[in-house]
Amino acid sequence: MRNHFIAVSLVALALSGCGTTKMDQIALGMSKDEVTAAIGAPRNVVEASAFGGTKTEVWEYKAKGPGNFNVQFTDEKVEGWRRAY
């Protein structure tokens, strides 16, 4: 019985990564190079500058299903990401 439980647990663990999306591969603080290596080049880039010389960019990607998702960089590092419809 214990071996059966271990086998089922290992299969569940292996399959848990099968449903990952591009958004799941992004983490706060990642560099642009790290994001590009993880999920590829964006389909669109919007650049803006805020007060005090802070540089902000938003990268747009095609989402799985309807809409897009955006990754926001502040001073070259990921500050956040979200689904956009």
N, C-alpha and C positions, 0 to 999 in steps of 0.2 A: 504494500500500500504506500509506503514511504517513497519508493522508487517511482511509482506512478505520479505522486504529487510533485516530485522534483522534475520529472519529464514534462508534465503539464505546465509547470512554472517556467521552465526554460523555453518552451514553445511560445507561451504568452509573452515572455520578455522579448524574444526574437521578433515576434509579429508587431509589437508595440511601436516599433520604428517605421513600419510600413506606411502609416498614414501621415507621415510628416509632410509639411508644406514648406515652401520657401520661407514663409514668415517664421516658422519654428527654428530656422537656422540662424536667425539674427539675434544678437545680444547687445545690450547697452555698452557703449564704449568701443565697439568694433571700429576699425579704420575703414576707409573706402576700399582699400585693397582687399581687406579681409571679407567685406561684404561681396565684392565682385568675385572673389575666389569661391565663396560659398554658394552664391545664387546667380551669378552671371551679371552681365552689364544691364543697366536700366534701359527702358525704352524711351524715357524722357527725363531730362534734368532741368529743374528750375532753381535758379540761384538768386539769393537776396542778401543784402547786408543790413544788419541791425545797428543800433546805437553802440558806440564804443568800438567799432571796427570788428564786431563779431560777424563771422561769415556763416550763413545758413544756406544749406542746399536741401532740396527735396528730390529724391529719386523715385520715379514711378515704374512699377512693374505690373505686368498682367497677372491678375489673381486667378487661381483655380476657380472656375465658375464665373459668375457675372462680376463685373467691376475690376478694380485695380487695387494694389496696395502701395502705400508710400512709405519710404524710409527717410527720416529727417536726420541730417547731419548738422552739428554745430561745431565749428572749429575743427572740422575734419573727422569727428567721431560721431557714432550713432547716438542720437539723443532720444529717439523714439520711432515707432512704426505703427501703422494702422491700416485697416481695410477701408477703401474709398469706393463708394458706389456711384 
